[in-house]
Structure formats: C-alpha cells, structure tokens
C-alpha cells in the first residue's frame, strides 16, 4: 500500500494557511487549473456550443473542488487525483447552486439594484456553510439557516476567510463581462479562469482544513488516519518516538531498532534521517556511506532523484571518493544534476562513470553530457574537444559517434583552431 501523505489536525493555522496557498499549484490541482483555464477559450464559440462548454467546465471545476474539500477534511495532505467519482453528485449540486446564485445576482442588479449588494453579502456569508453541507451529502440541512449558525459556531472566526475569498472569486468571474469585446477580452479569459479556479480550489480546500481541524465536532473520522493505520504508518511514528527516547540512553541500541525496521518493507524518509543522524553522532562514517548506497538506490527506484542527489552530496562530503555503485544510478544522477544546474557535481559523476565503466555503451552519451556542460557553462572548450575526440576514436561504430564528431567540430570552429589530436 502506498504511503499516505497526512496532515495533523493540530497543526497551527498559520502552517496550514501557508500550505493551502500552494495547494492548488500542486499535483492534480495544478493540472486542473491549467486545463480548465485553457478550456475556457471554448466558451467563446458561438451559440449553444459555447454555453455547453461553459456548463461542462463549471461542472468539472466544482466537482474537483468538492473532491478537494472532502479529501482535505479526511486528513489527506495532497490534492486528489483528477476523475474522483464519489463526489460527482456534490459537484453537480455545487455547480447548480452557484449558477443559481449568479442568476439571482444578475436579476437583482437588473430589476432591483438596491438589493444587489445586500444579496452579494448574504450569499457570501451563507455559501461556505451550504458548500460544506452539500459536499458531504447533507442536503436536508444545507439550506437551513439554523444549521448555518451551527457551522459558523463550530468553526469560529476561521469561517470568514472563505467568505472573503468568495467575494474576490465573484469579482474575478464577473470581470470578463465588464471588458469591451476584442482581443484583450479573449486573452483575459484563460488568465482569469486560472485565477478563479485557483481561488475556488483554495477556498474549498480551506473549508476542508477547518472541518478536519474540528472533525470531532462534525462527527467525522478522517479516512487518511485509518489508511495510515492499515499501512503501518502509525507504527513508524511510534517507532520514531521510541528511537528518540532510546537515543537519550543508548544510541547504539536506537540504531539497532532502526536497522531491524529497515530490513523489512521500505521505510519512510523520517526513519532514514533519524538513522543517519544517529550514525553521525556515533561517528560511524562507514555506516553512513553504506546506508548512502542503499538509500540512493531506493530513492531513484521511487523516482525521487532530487532527494538522492542530496544524499549523494552528503556522502561525498564524508568521503570525496564516494561514488554510486551501479552505472545506471550514476547516469541518472548525472543527468538530474545537469538539469538542476549542479554542473560540478554532474561533471564529477560523468568523469567517474567514464573511469569506472570505460566499456559501457553509455560512455558516448555521458561524454556528450559532460562536454556540453564543460563548453557551455564553464567555457572549457579545449577540454571538451579532447574528451569528444577521445570518445569518437574509442567508439567508431557507436550510434552516437556522429553526434560526438559534430559537437567536436562545432566547438573547434568556435575556438578557431584545427581538430584536436585524439587521445589514445
């Protein structure tokens, strides 16, 4: 079972707010914001076609936002995947509700303007309570003012943040209608759509945060906690506390507790960090290097190459000769380091690869990676040319031979000298 990313209901609101602001920009939430923003251009199509696309986009927007609300209220830290089906009815209900609110506000502005702003204020105050009730399928109390009062009483002052965001969202939604027809209005559609999709997801996520924070008052048992217990995450948290207590008495015994745990199923990063911290305190450098090899391989297998680079750097600080023990690991790390702008580390990995596995079929490719960085980032054109010529002479039949020669020739022309001699 994959590890569940949890968030504590006791986390400070300031910490939750900082995470909430980036929530719509992570994972599936960001993909949703981008796709719906681009899709907003479809509403410019004439007649019923544009209206149909508009309704579909609003349905998708509120359906996903409703999923975020429920997902967060159940204690999950990351946005849900796109296409969650259990909240389809909630999404349709939220879409219908907000469309009715928009129609009512427009009708009020046209036929009885004095009531427009009081209606806006009333809807902004009531909608968060209604949204939360609809998202959890509580249709009976969703439109009961007494129930709204109970929700506001349970959540306290935090309830009024969604009220403010609702007002800002409404202004963004209304803004396109205030623009004169033309290219500016067309270009504004996707940008404004991204903005109010971000706000809608943020707002319903924040409602979920408040429900999760006070889940006992809502008689809600967060699903994420149950999944964590089933996967053994709670056991890992308890083990980490026990290790920390043991470390105050006997660090070697604490290390043994972690070794026994990590010999089984894959361990979370918190246990690996605790293990390395204890090894450092005990001065066990060989243990740190051995663990570095194992953890780097595990991290790359899990797709966490950037974190693996951090472990690699830490191990190289302990021992300058430390190097990944498999060519595929070195190749992956060198490529990621180059993409992350860590040029010196990437070149060290490239050179180490060529020294340790000189007959690997990957040598020409990693030589090209090294030469490009040497020439473009460090201005070491002569050294890059020498490396390319050596590899071209060593691999005349390799599919990348032509690329080696082409790059060497380009660098020679830019440097203004004839072909560098090949190195035997």
C-alpha positions in Angstrom: 0.0 0.0 0.0 1.5 3.4 -1.0 2.4 5.8 1.8 -0.4 8.2 2.7 0.6 11.8 3.0 -1.1 13.0 6.2 -1.5 16.3 7.9 -2.2 16.7 11.6 -5.5 18.3 12.7 -3.5 20.0 15.5 -1.1 21.8 13.1 -1.1 25.6 13.6 -3.4 27.5 11.3 -0.5 29.7 10.1 1.2 26.5 8.9 -1.9 25.2 7.3 -2.5 28.5 5.5 1.0 28.5 4.0 0.4 25.0 2.7 -3.1 25.9 1.5 -1.9 28.8 -0.6 0.3 26.4 -2.7 -2.3 23.6 -2.6 -4.0 24.5 -6.0 -0.5 24.6 -7.5 0.5 21.0 -6.7 -0.2 17.7 -8.4 -3.6 17.2 -10.0 -4.9 20.5 -8.7 -2.4 22.4 -10.8 -3.2 20.3 -13.9 -6.9 21.0 -13.3 -6.3 24.8 -13.1 -4.2 24.8 -16.3 -6.6 22.6 -18.3 -9.7 24.4 -17.2 -8.0 27.8 -17.9 -7.2 26.7 -21.5 -10.6 25.2 -21.9 -12.2 28.5 -21.0 -11.4 29.7 -24.6 -14.1 27.2 -25.8 -16.9 29.3 -24.3 -16.2 31.9 -27.0 -17.6 29.5 -29.6 -21.0 30.8 -30.9 -24.4 29.9 -29.5 -25.3 26.8 -27.6 -22.0 25.2 -28.3 -20.1 27.8 -26.2 -22.8 27.6 -23.5 -22.5 23.8 -23.4 -18.7 24.0 -23.0 -19.2 26.6 -20.3 -21.5 24.4 -18.3 -19.2 21.4 -18.7 -16.2 23.5 -17.4 -18.1 24.7 -14.4 -19.2 21.2 -13.6 -15.6 19.9 -13.8 -14.4 22.9 -11.7 -16.9 22.4 -8.9 -16.7 18.6 -9.0 -13.0 18.7 -8.5 -13.2 21.4 -5.8 -15.8 19.3 -4.0 -13.4 16.4 -4.1 -10.6 18.6 -2.6 -12.9 19.6 0.2 -13.8 16.0 1.2 -10.2 14.8 0.6 -8.8 17.5 2.9 -11.5 17.0 5.5 -10.5 13.4 5.7 -6.9 14.4 6.6 -5.1 14.0 3.2 -2.3 16.5 2.7 -2.1 16.4 -1.1 -4.8 17.1 -3.8 -6.8 14.2 -5.0 -6.3 12.7 -8.5 -8.4 14.0 -11.3 -11.5 11.9 -12.0 -12.6 11.1 -8.5 -16.2 9.8 -8.8 -17.5 9.7 -5.3 -18.2 13.4 -5.3 -19.9 13.7 -8.7 -23.3 14.5 -7.1 -21.7 17.0 -4.8 -20.0 18.7 -7.8 -23.3 18.9 -9.7 -25.1 20.3 -6.7 -22.4 22.9 -6.1 -22.4 23.9 -9.8 -26.2 24.2 -9.8 -26.2 26.2 -6.6 -23.5 28.7 -7.7 -25.1 29.1 -11.1 -28.4 29.9 -9.4 -26.6 32.4 -7.2 -25.1 34.1 -10.2 -28.5 34.3 -12.0 -30.1 35.7 -8.9 -27.4 38.4 -8.5 -27.7 39.4 -12.2 -31.5 39.5 -12.0 -31.3 41.6 -8.9 -28.8 44.0 -10.5 -31.1 44.5 -13.5 -34.5 44.6 -11.8 -33.9 45.8 -8.2 -30.4 47.3 -7.9 -30.8 48.5 -4.2 -30.8 44.8 -3.1 -27.7 43.8 -5.2 -25.0 44.3 -2.6 -27.1 43.0 0.4 -27.7 39.9 -1.7 -24.0 39.6 -2.5 -23.2 39.9 1.2 -25.8 37.4 2.2 -24.7 34.8 -0.4 -21.0 35.3 0.6 -21.8 34.6 4.2 -24.1 31.6 3.7 -22.3 29.8 0.8 -19.4 28.3 2.8 -21.9 26.6 5.2 -24.0 25.4 2.3 -21.0 24.2 0.3 -19.7 22.2 3.2 -23.1 20.6 3.8 -23.6 19.7 0.1 -20.1 18.3 -0.2 -20.9 15.8 2.5 -24.3 15.0 1.0 -26.2 16.7 3.8 -29.0 18.1 1.6 -31.5 18.2 4.4 -29.7 20.9 6.4 -27.8 22.6 3.6 -30.4 25.3 3.2 -31.4 25.5 6.9 -30.3 28.9 8.5 -30.1 27.2 11.9 -27.6 24.8 10.5 -25.5 27.6 9.1 -25.4 29.1 12.5 -24.2 25.8 14.0 -21.4 25.6 11.4 -20.2 29.1 12.0 -20.3 28.5 15.7 -18.2 25.3 15.3 -15.6 26.9 13.1 -15.4 30.4 14.7 -13.5 33.3 13.1 -11.9 31.0 10.5 -15.2 30.7 8.8 -14.9 34.2 7.4 -11.9 33.5 5.3 -14.0 31.6 2.7 -16.5 34.5 2.8 -13.8 37.0 1.7 -12.5 34.6 -0.9 -16.0 34.1 -2.2 -16.3 37.9 -2.8 -12.9 38.0 -4.6 -13.8 35.0 -6.7 -17.2 36.6 -7.7 -15.4 39.7 -8.8 -13.0 37.7 -11.0 -15.8 35.8 -12.5 -17.7 39.0 -13.3 -14.7 40.8 -14.7 -14.8 39.4 -18.3 -18.3 40.8 -18.7 -17.0 44.2 -17.9 -14.3 44.2 -20.6 -15.1 45.5 -24.1 -15.2 42.9 -26.8 -11.8 42.4 -28.5 -8.5 40.7 -28.3 -8.0 41.8 -24.7 -11.2 40.2 -23.6 -10.2 37.0 -25.4 -6.7 36.9 -23.9 -8.2 37.6 -20.4 -10.4 34.6 -20.5 -7.8 31.9 -19.7 -5.9 34.1 -17.2 -9.0 35.0 -15.2 -10.2 31.4 -15.5 -7.0 30.2 -13.9 -7.3 32.8 -11.2 -10.8 31.9 -10.1 -10.2 28.2 -10.5 -7.3 28.6 -8.1 -9.5 30.5 -5.7 -12.3 28.0 -5.8 -10.0 25.1 -5.2 -8.2 27.0 -2.4 -11.5 28.0 -0.8 -13.0 24.6 -0.7 -9.6 23.1 0.4 -9.6 25.7 3.3 -13.1 24.6 4.2 -11.8 21.1 4.4 -9.0 22.3 6.6 -11.4 23.8 9.0 -13.6 20.7 9.1 -10.5 18.5 9.6 -9.3 20.7 12.4 -12.7 20.4 14.2 -13.6 16.9 12.9 -14.8 15.8 16.3 -17.5 18.5 16.3 -18.7 17.2 12.9 -18.6 13.6 14.0 -16.1 12.8 11.2 -13.4 10.1 11.4 -10.7 11.1 8.9 -10.2 8.4 6.4 -6.5 9.1 6.0 -5.8 8.1 9.6 -7.5 4.8 9.1 -5.5 4.2 5.9 -2.3 5.1 7.7 -3.0 2.6 10.4 -3.7 -0.1 7.9 -0.4 0.6 6.1 1.7 0.7 9.3 2.5 4.4 9.2 1.3 4.8 12.8 3.8 2.1 13.8 6.6 4.0 12.1 5.6 7.2 14.0 5.6 5.3 17.3 8.9 3.6 16.4 10.5 7.0 15.7 9.3 8.3 19.2 10.7 5.2 20.8 14.0 5.6 19.0 14.4 9.2 20.1 13.7 8.1 23.7 16.2 5.3 23.5 18.8 7.6 21.9 19.0 9.6 25.0 20.1 6.5 26.9 21.8 4.2 24.3 22.4 5.4 20.8 23.7 2.1 19.6 20.5 0.4 20.8 18.4 3.0 19.0 20.4 2.4 15.8 19.7 -1.3 16.2 15.9 -0.6 16.4 16.1 1.3 13.1 18.2 -1.4 11.4 15.7 -4.0 12.3 12.8 -1.9 10.9 14.6 -1.0 7.6 15.4 -4.6 6.8 11.8 -5.2 6.1 9.4 -3.1 3.9 10.5 0.3 2.6 10.9 2.8 5.4 9.8 6.5 5.3 12.3 9.3 5.0 11.9 10.3 8.6 13.4 6.9 9.7 16.2 7.2 7.3 17.0 10.7 8.5 16.9 9.6 12.1 19.2 6.6 11.3 21.8 8.9 9.6 21.6 11.4 12.4 22.4 8.7 15.0 25.3 7.3 12.8 26.7 10.8 12.6 26.5 11.3 16.4 28.3 8.0 16.8 30.9 8.9 14.2 30.2 5.8 12.1 31.3 7.1 8.7 31.4 3.6 7.1 27.8 3.0 8.2 26.8 6.4 6.7 28.4 5.5 3.4 26.9 2.0 3.2 23.5 3.4 4.0 24.0 6.1 1.4 24.5 3.5 -1.3 21.3 1.7 -0.3 19.2 4.8 0.2 20.3 6.4 -3.1 19.2 3.2 -5.0 15.9 3.1 -3.2 15.2 6.8 -3.8 15.9 6.5 -7.5 13.7 3.5 -7.7 10.9 5.6 -6.2 11.5 8.4 -8.7 13.0 10.8 -6.0 16.2 11.6 -7.9 16.5 15.1 -6.5 16.5 13.8 -2.9 19.0 11.1 -4.0 21.3 13.9 -5.1 21.1 15.4 -1.6 22.2 12.1 -0.1 25.0 11.7 -2.7 26.3 15.2 -1.8 26.2 14.4 1.9 28.2 11.2 1.3 30.7 12.9 -0.9 31.3 15.4 1.9 32.2 12.5 4.2 34.4 10.7 1.6 35.4 12.6 -1.6 35.9 9.2 -3.3 32.3 8.1 -2.7 30.5 7.1 -5.9 27.3 5.3 -6.8 27.9 1.6 -7.1 25.9 0.9 -10.3 26.3 2.6 -13.7 22.6 3.2 -14.1 22.5 5.1 -10.8 25.4 7.3 -11.8 23.9 8.0 -15.2 20.5 9.0 -13.7 22.2 11.2 -11.1 24.5 12.9 -13.6 21.6 13.7 -15.8 19.5 15.1 -13.0 22.4 17.1 -11.6 22.9 18.7 -15.0 19.2 19.6 -15.3 19.3 21.1 -11.8 22.2 23.4 -12.6 24.6 21.4 -10.4 27.3 21.4 -13.0 30.4 20.5 -10.9 28.5 17.5 -9.4 27.3 16.4 -12.8 30.8 16.6 -14.3 32.2 14.6 -11.3 29.7 11.9 -11.9 30.4 11.9 -15.7 34.1 11.6 -15.2 33.7 9.0 -12.5 31.4 7.0 -14.8 34.0 7.1 -17.7 36.8 5.9 -15.3 34.8 3.1 -13.7 32.9 1.7 -16.7 35.0 2.7 -19.7 33.5 -0.1 -21.9 29.9 0.7 -21.1 27.7 1.5 -24.1 26.5 4.6 -22.2 30.0 6.2 -22.3 29.4 8.3 -25.5 26.1 9.6 -24.2 27.6 10.6 -20.8 30.6 12.1 -22.6 28.2 14.3 -24.6 26.5 15.4 -21.4 29.9 16.3 -19.9 31.2 18.1 -23.0 28.1 20.3 -23.4 28.4 21.4 -19.8 32.1 22.0 -20.0 31.8 24.1 -23.1 28.5 26.0 -22.4 28.6 26.5 -18.7 32.3 26.6 -17.8 33.9 27.8 -21.1 36.2 24.8 -21.1 36.0 24.2 -24.9 39.5 22.7 -25.3 38.9 20.1 -22.6 35.5 19.3 -24.1 37.0 18.8 -27.6 39.7 16.5 -26.2 37.0 14.4 -24.4 34.8 14.2 -27.5 37.7 13.2 -29.8 38.8 10.5 -27.4 35.3 9.1 -27.2 34.8 9.4 -31.0 38.1 7.4 -31.6 37.1 4.8 -29.0 33.6 4.2 -30.3 33.7 4.5 -34.1 30.7 2.2 -34.6 28.5 3.6 -31.8 25.2 5.2 -32.9 26.3 8.4 -31.2 29.6 8.6 -33.0 28.3 11.2 -35.4 27.0 13.4 -32.6 30.4 13.3 -30.9 32.1 14.3 -34.1 29.6 17.0 -34.9 29.9 18.6 -31.5 33.7 18.5 -31.5 33.7 20.1 -35.0 31.4 22.9 -33.8 33.5 23.6 -30.8 36.7 23.6 -32.9 35.2 26.1 -35.3 34.1 28.4 -32.5 37.5 28.1 -30.8 39.2 28.9 -34.2 41.7 26.0 -34.3 42.0 22.7 -36.2 41.0 19.3 -35.0 42.5 18.5 -31.6 44.5 15.3 -31.5 42.8 12.1 -30.4 43.9 10.7 -27.0 45.0 7.1 -27.1 
